[in-house]
Amino acid sequence: MLKEKIKHLAEKLHPEIIEIRRHLHSHPELSFQEVETGKFIARKLGEFGIPHEHGWGENGVVGLIKGKNPEKKVIALRADIDALPILEANDVTYKSKNQGIMHACGHDVHTSSLLGAAKILNTIKEEFEGTIKLIFQPAEEKLPGGASILIEEGVLEKPAPEAILGQHVLPALEAGKVGFRPGMFMASADEIYVTVKGKGGHGAMPHDCIDTVLIASHIVVALQQIVSRNANPLIPSVLTFGKINSTGGATNIIPGEIKLEGTFRTMNEEWRTEAHRLMKKMAENLAEGMGGSCDFNIVKGYPFLKNDEPLTLRARSHASEYLSEENVIDLPMRMTAEDFAWYSQKMPACFYRLGTGNPAKGITSPIHTDTFDVDENSLVTGMGLMSWLAVKELETYT
């Protein structure tokens, strides 16, 4: 039985994939700088006997596994390979060797799981029909996102997949479990950069100044009205400012310039465009009304991620068959963002969550933190389920 064969291979490969994951975790590289990571992936695919091309988006790798009747149907599996600018605090043997860089978002798990799936699928390629395209994608963490670059370079062509699947770690979910959500899943994400300009001076004489701190404070508070009073309450929206900086300010000095940085997220493109217009207008008018000026710049980021409903419902059903129903959960929408969304805008896509937590072992830290780690038993689920979903989707005729 093919399902049992895949499970057996996943268990057998587990030590090797742990070793791969730990190597990747120890040698993280930032977005657009994944030189050695790309070489490592290409080398592993070569060892597995899988044809591949290295250099997609400079550092990405794309491989092909051809089963019987390879042109019958093509599907793609994707993993991201970049890391984050975080200094790791974990005391583990595989701690990051690259100072200030860490796989704090689980991309080492995504990559090693896909390498494991690749080895499994290549082993059983005579037992399925069609072709599986393996996409090891760079630069998920930095705009414009490696997905958009690879798409421009033709990664969804020659051969053109009919569907794409990807997975992402979820530390709040225990290892051995996975989660799915058909339809709208994750938000678009835009970066906001604001420079407030006024007239600096002595804090004891504000009448001789144009107070940039006061203007910036009013802007931050006023812009929340864009979400609370202009957005349709049925459309999820989030506006957050996470950084405020000044040059030359002090307890008794009003700076001449303040910089703000934030993010705006939503799940509706028309509202997204209108919100951009409203935020810019409000900030500029408010600053002018208080005697200063405001440069308001929005860098448009990833679109919303929408899981194809038929594909995702099939994947959820196949996951229940593979893991049993109690290990498959239904997920809520999230206001986080992912550049996998670019693929979901182009073709049927399914992005699901892989449980990696283990409270009994103290593995509970969220992603993007310096103590993030995973229960490595999740790698068995990661590579095995991805292999199973790929094979089952090839059996679906469209």
Secondary structure, DSSP 8 states (H G I E B T S, - for coil): -HHHHHHHHHHHHHHHHHHHHHHHHHS--BTT--HHHHHHHHHHHHHHT--EEEEETTTEEEEEEE-BSTTS-EEEEEEE--BBS------STT--SSTT-B--SSHHHHHHHHHHHHHHHHHTGGGSBSEEEEEEE--SSSTT-HHHHHHHHTTT-SS--SEEEEEEEEEEEETT-EEE--EEEE---EEEEEEEE-B-EETT-GGGSB-HHHHHHHHHHHHHHIIIIIS-TTS-EEEEEEEEEESS-BTTEE-SEEEEEEEEEES-HHHHHHHHHHHHHHHHHHHHHTT-EEEEEEE-----EEE-HHHHHHHHHHHHHHH-GGGEEE---BS---TTHHHHTTS-EEEEEEEEEBGGGTB---TTSTT----TTHHHHHHHHHHHHHHHHHTS--
